[in-house]
Amino acid sequence: MTTLYTGIGELVTNDPSQGDGTALGIVRDGAVVVEGDRIAWVGQREHAPDADSRVDLGYASVIPGFVDSHAHLVFAGERSAEFAARMSGQAYAAGGIATTVAATRAADDSTLDHGLQRLADELLRGGVTTFETKSGYGLTVADEARALRLAGAFTEETTFLGAHVVPQEYRDDRDGYVDLVVGPMMQACAPLARWVDVFCDRGAFDVDETRTILQAGMAAGLVPRLHAGQLEQGAGIQLAVELGAASVDHCTYAADADVAALAAAADTTVATLLPGAEFSTRATWPDARRFLDAGATVALATDCNPGSSFTSSMSFCIAVAVRDMYFTPAQALWSATAGGAKALRRDDVGVLAVGRRADFVVLDAPSYVHLAYRPGVPLVRDVVTGGLPADRPHDVRIRRETP
């Protein structure tokens, strides 16, 4: 069964061989043919092949589905009082995570599952068709494994973040907690995750602890990614490059040497910038031009979490990235789609090309530029994921065949 989507005034493919030959590969008066969950044809409408059915999009703009490569969706409770305190002048610190840890440990599975369902649906309605999510709010063997088990029903991109912060019960025994993470916790969580992550920053884990944990994760078959440079300069970004991490996220306080290292490792390690975190903590805005001009590969992600970036809107993050991080609109869109796919080492999403997943977003606008030009306006009109329309809240769990 094939479907021809036509009436596309501006089609962003992220395929430079298409259309205008830019990184976005923009096709004017475009069309897409979908067969099953894959794209069967892309090009100008006048050259489109026949299909079993046809959908006219009314000369809308179409972009690839957003790929959110950094989120923290498994938690209970909320931290609006902490946000209000920050807006009144209190500085952000990693220690606030302890509040969410207490609420998450106390929550039953149903509560956590409901919260996941709500946020996964928000992401989808906002045009995110692929997302990653982490554990990290349990910090016990059972609670970390539970978080990953629940998350695995919604996405294949699950990350073990037992090294989010040192929990209160281990505050006088950091070595003991690292031993727990690389031992029993890793053993329980590695089968439930694809990635291993560490928060390597002030108030969390130092570079030696981070190296120990990431190497243990790699030995268990997980691929490293890393939080680093959010609160201060440190050695975390260089460590991420050294270990061949898929991404190093935040990079707010990246030194020139860090940017150079990321540029040299552009095919391996993606610099993921998280505008929601800077917005919600009143932190310094990283200048994306430093990374892009040097030749680094850059992604944008929501960092959706209850403490420092409680947004699920990639459109919002694009607008802020353009306004305050000096992305061009084209660079921001690429980073939120193809860049996110590279941060997840995915070659099936983020680009609209033959053989890729049929994940795309129809905008109620004549151009993708309106994502930044009209901030705060709900421009996502329709979402197609895996070839299927997703035009209303629904069960976004992964559909697995029964053996």
N, C-alpha and C positions, 0 to 999 in steps of 0.2 A: 504494500500500500504506500503510494507516494502522495505528498502534498506539496503544491507549489504556493509559496508565499510571495505575493507580488504587491505592487503599489508601495514600494520602498523608495522614498525620495533620496535618502542617504543611508547607505549600508556600510557600516564599519566592519571590516573582516579581520583586521590585524594581520593580514597576509600581504606583504609588500608586492607580491607578484600580481595582485589584483588592482583594478581601478587606477587611482592616481599615483601608485607606486611609492607612496609614503609608508611609514611604519604602520599606519592605520589601514592602509589598503582600501581607501574609500571608493565605493562604486556608486555612481549616480544612477537613479532610476533602476534600482537593483531588484534582484529576485533570488530566492533560495528554494531549493527542492530538498525535502526531507523524506527519507525512507527509513521506517522504523525509528530507531533512536539516533540515527546518523544523518549527516549532511551528504546528499548525493550530487548536488550541483550548486554552484554559486556564480553569479555573473549579472550582466545587464538583462533587464526584462525582455528586450526584443530577441534575445538569443535563448531564452529559457525553453527547455524541453517540455513536452506534454507531461501531465501528471494525473493521478486518479482523482484528485480534488484540488480546489484552488481556494486560497484565502487572500482577499484584497485588504491590505493594511492602510489604505487611504493616504498614501504618500507620507507615511510616518518615517521617523528615523529608527534604524535598527542597529543594535550593538551586541557584541558577544555578552553572554551572561557574566556577571561579576564573579570573581574568584577571591573569596575572603580567606587568606592564608594564615590569619592569626585571630583567634577568639577564645574566650573562656566562658563557656555556656553552662557548665554543670555546677550549680551553686544554689543555695537557699538564702533568703533574706535580701536586704538592700541597704545601701549606705548613703542615703540622701543627706543625713545629718552631717556626715563627714564632708560631703560635697559642699554643703552650706558653710561649714567651718572654713573650708579652703577659700571659698569666695569671699570670706570675711578676713582673709589674711593668713590662715594657718598653712604651713608648707606641707606638700605631699611627701609621705614616707612609705616605704614598703610595709611597715608594721601594721598598717590598716587591714591587711589581708587577714590577720588573726580574727577579726570580727566575722568575716565571711566563713572562715574555717569552723568557728564554733557553731554557726547557724547550719552549715552544711552537714556537719557530723550529726547534729540533732535531728535532721530532716529524714523522713522515710523515703523509700524509693519512689513512691507515687508523687510526692512533692517535687523531687528533683526531675522526674520524668516530665511532669506537667510544665515545669519551667523551661526545660529543653525544647519541648514541643512548641511552646509559645515563641521562644526566640528563634528557633529554626524556621518557623512560619514567617516571622517578621523579616528575616533575611531573604526568604524566597519572594515574598511580596515586594521587597525592595530591589529585586533583580539579582540577588546572589544565588547562583545555581550550583556552586561548589563551595564548601567551607570546611575549614579545619577547626577542631576544638580540643581543648586540653583538660587534663585533670588538674590537681593542684590546690583544691580547696578541702581536701580530706586529710592528707598528710599522715594517715595511718595506712597500714597494708590493706586492710579491708575497705577503707573509704576510697583510697585511690583506685583500687581494682573495681569497686562499684561504679565510680565515675566513668571509667573507661568502658565498662560493660554497657552502661546506659547510653553513652555517647555513640557507641558502635552501632546502635540501632538507627542512627540518623546520618552518619557520615563514615566513610572509610578512612578519612584523614584524622585519626585520633592520635593525640600526643600525651605521653607520660611526663608530667611535670611534678613529680614528687618533690623535686628541689625548687619549690616556689619560694618558700621561706622556711626557716627553722621554727617548728612549732613550739609553743610555750613550754611544754613538758620536757623539751630538750634544750632549753635556752642555756643551761649550764653544761651541756654535753654535746657540742656541735659534732665532734668526731663520731659520737654514738649515733647521731641522726644520719650522717653521711653513710655510715656502715649499714644502717637500716635501709636507706634508699638503694644502695648498690647491691644489697643482699636480698632479704626476704621481699622487699617491696618491688624490686626489679624483677625478681622471679615470678611474682604474682601478676605484674602489670605488663611485662614485655609481650606475652601472647595476645594482649588486647589492644596493642598500640602499633602504629607504624613509625612514630617519631619519639625521640627523647629530647627534652628541653630542660634548661636550667636558667633561673633568674640570676645572672651574674652582675651584681651591682651592689652599691652601698646598702647595708641593712639586709642583704639576702645572702649570696654565696660569693666567696672570693674565687680568684682564677684557679688556684690549685684544687679547691673543692670541686669547682666546675669541671676541670679536666678529668678528675677521678670519676665523676658521675657520668659524664658523656662517654668516656672510654668504656665504662661498664655497660652502658646502653648499647654502644656499638658492638661490643662482644656478645651481647644478647640478641643481636640482629636488628637493632633499631637504628634509624638514621638521625644524626644530630641536627638540631636547630637551637637557637640561643636568644635569650633576652640579654641585651648589653647596651651600655651607654645611655640609659634613660635618665639616670640621676647624676652621673658624673663621668668624666673620662676614666678609662681603665683598660685592662688588657683583654677584655672579653671579645671585642671585635677581631683582634688579631688571632685569638684562640679559635674562633669560629672558622676563620680562613685556614688556619693551620690544620684543623681537623676535617676540613672539607664539608662543613655544615651546609645544609641546603639553604638556610637563611640565617641572618642575624638581624634581630628585630629591635626597633626603637632607634638606635644610632643617633640620638639627639645630641650627644656630646662627642661625636666622632672627631678624632684628631686628623690632621692632614695625612699622617702615615696610615691611619685606618682607612681613609678614603682611597688612598693609593693601593692598599692591599686588596680592598674590595674590587677595585677596577681590574687589578691583575687576575683576580679570581672570578671575573664576571660570568664565566660559563659554569661555575660551580656554586658560588655562594651569593645569594640575593640579599641586598639591603632592603629590609621592609620598614617603611616609615608608617607611623600610626598617628594621624592627625587628631583623632579623638582624644588621645592621651594628653597631648599638649593643650588642646582646647579645654579639657576638663580639669587640668592641674595648673593652668596658667604657667606652664613651663616655657623655656626658650624654644622657638620654632627652629627645627633644622632646615637648612637651605638645601633643597633638592638639587639645585644647580651644581653644587659641589660634587655630588655623586654622579649626576648625569653627564656633566661636562668632562669628568675624569674617565667615563666609560664604564662605570659600575652598572649592574642590572638592578633596577629598583622596582619594588612592589608597594602597593598601598593596601592596607587592611584596616578593619574596624577596631580591632582590639576590644571587642565587646566584652565588658566585664563589669561587675557591680561597683567597683571602687574608683577606677581612674578613667574609664571610657565607656559609659553605659549607653552606647548607641549601636544600633544594628544597621544604620543607614550608610551604605557605601556612597550614595549620592551626596550626602552631607560631607563625608570625608573627602570626596573629590573637590567639592566647592572650597573647603577649608584649605586643602592642599594647594589649590590654584591661588587663592587669596593670600595665604600666609607662609607657604613653603616655596613659592616661586616656581611651581610646575606650570608649564603651559597646559591648556585644556587637553591637548592631544597627549602629552606625556602622562597626565593624571589618568586619563581613561585607559591608556595602554597598561599603566602600572596596576590598575585595579582589575584588569582582565588577564592579558597575557603575562604581565609581571607576576601576578598572584599564582598563575599556573606554573611558572618557572620556579617560584618559591616552594611549590609542592611537587616539583619535578613531574609535572603532568604534561603530556603532549596531546591529550585528547580534548582539552577544554581551553578556553581563553582565546581561541582563534576560530573563525568561521571559514572552514575549508573542507573539501571533500574528504570524507572518512572521519572527521571530528564529530564529537557529540553535538546533537542538535539542541544546544543551549543558547538561547538568545533572548534579548529584551527589546520590546517595542516601546519607544518613547513617545509621549504626547508632546512632541516638539519637532521642529524641522531639522534640528542638528543636535549632535551629542554635546556641542558647546553649551547648550542650555543647562546642562547639569551643573555647571559652574556659574553661568550667566543668570540663572534663576534659582538661587540657593533657597532651600527650604520648601520648594514647590514639589508636590508629588508627581513627578513626570513619568514614572514607570507605569505604563498603561497595561501592558500584557507581558507575561513571562512564558516562555516555552522551555521546558527542561526535558531532556531525553526525548524530544519530539512530541511531547504532550503539553497542552496548555495548562497553566497553573494560575488561573485567574481569580481564585478565591482561597481563603484559608482552608487547609485540608491536612490530612495526615502526611507529613513529610518524612516518615520513616523510610529507610531503605527497604525496597521490596525484594525479598530473597525467595528463590524457588525452594519449595520443600523437597528435601532429598527423598 
